[in-house]
Amino acid sequence: MSRQTNPAEVPLAAFVRRSGALYCEDVPLQELAQRFGTPLYVYSRRAILDAYGQYQRALSGRASLICYAVKANSNLGVLNLLARAGSGFDIVSGGELARVLAAGGAAECTVFSGVGKTEQEIERALRAQIMCFNVESDFELQTISTVAARLRRRAPVSLRVNPQIDPGTHPYIATGLKSSKFGVAYEQAIELYRRAAADPHLEVIGIDCHIGSQIAQAAPFEQAADRLLDLVERLEHQRIGLHHLDFGGGLAIAYRSDGEAPPTIAEWVGAIVRRVDARGHGGKTLLVEPGRSVVGPAGALLMQVIGWKQGAAGAFAVVDAAMNDQMRPALYDAWMDVQPVVARSEPPRGFAIADVVGPICESGDWLARGRMLSVEAGDVLAMLGAGAYGMSMASNYNSRLRAAEVIVDGSQAYCVRRRERVEDLMVGESIVPD
Ligand code: LLP
């Protein structure tokens, strides 16, 4: 991405600036950085539940289930907030299933997506009695049937169909292209449904798709919905009836405040619902699997400036967070909003254009590039819109300790994950004998 300067400092809704200082709900971020240390992920309870509530309102009056995509942010505290609000879950691994259950989530409101479920994961999910397997291949259908037969159960299945639509997002997060590894090929879907319907160990209950993430227009979702509904109608002709329609997740959030205007949650859900109703399928249960739009705007990553240095070609603010804490810039060249937590009214050195970089030994370790900044060592910066795919993609690269996580509720802040300690780094490792 080209070098750009910071747009107007308009924070996202969970974070507001009061007299120059950024707050999460009623707590100054500076205070949180001091109390819990940095790097620190901070989430607003109110913002998470607000977003969830928008989904609920958009779907009210019809049979529906919101299955929050756990991968976006899998902290137990976050999952528990959503479980208590009545959310279902979309999982992609046995680990995520364990998290949902530990957080008080309901297995019967959980769908299991992913292209490579192992036999062990399938067995665990069957025993937990999840709502549905979102099946992505013929081999998976076969494995699920075999495991279900062994356990003397009937496995509820939906086929994740690849609708072959270009959602116009980053290629790494476009999942419904003809060339994608995801879902069953559109042309094979009917045949696989026939096979599933004839299998005594499987119960066909739905159809699903997920065309990608950070999709900023409604049109690709509408096209995908139509493609899915075409199949539903062909299946109904063959007397294969479906109980639910799952349109996945993928709604974009506005990472920038200067002109990015993705559909709102209500507009996105409304667009899908209109297609479903227009084609006479309004009686079916509707599922969505939103991740980013629920937790993204609700989170920030706080980091402290370790030092400022002038390179031959530009300046760097070196911070104590890095690509191991937040991979999106390195992985997708993503633009993330980085702002000083306390704005300086009279900058000591004036403003300069700088890159915000971490301590990791990779040139890809940058968090923001070409930003107009005025910071000193010790200043705290906040990366906004970082609640989704931040901590959940964090690693220990360079043997760095993973950040702590905090949920703010009004004027209270709760640590929902303590900062890692050096001892945690080597858990499970050992040396070979002489
Ligand atoms: N359902 C399925 C089957 C998915 O694979 C995903 C995300 C979702 C739902 C939720 O999508 P969302 O509403 O969050 O867009 N790490 C990337 C995003 C990867 C998305 C993977 N799948 C990023 O940071 O942009």
Residues whose N, C-alpha, C, O or C-beta is under 5 A from the ligand:
A	BS01	LLP	A69 A72 S113 I173 H210 G212 S213 Q214 G248 G249 G250 L251 E289 P290 G291 R292 S293 R328 Y389
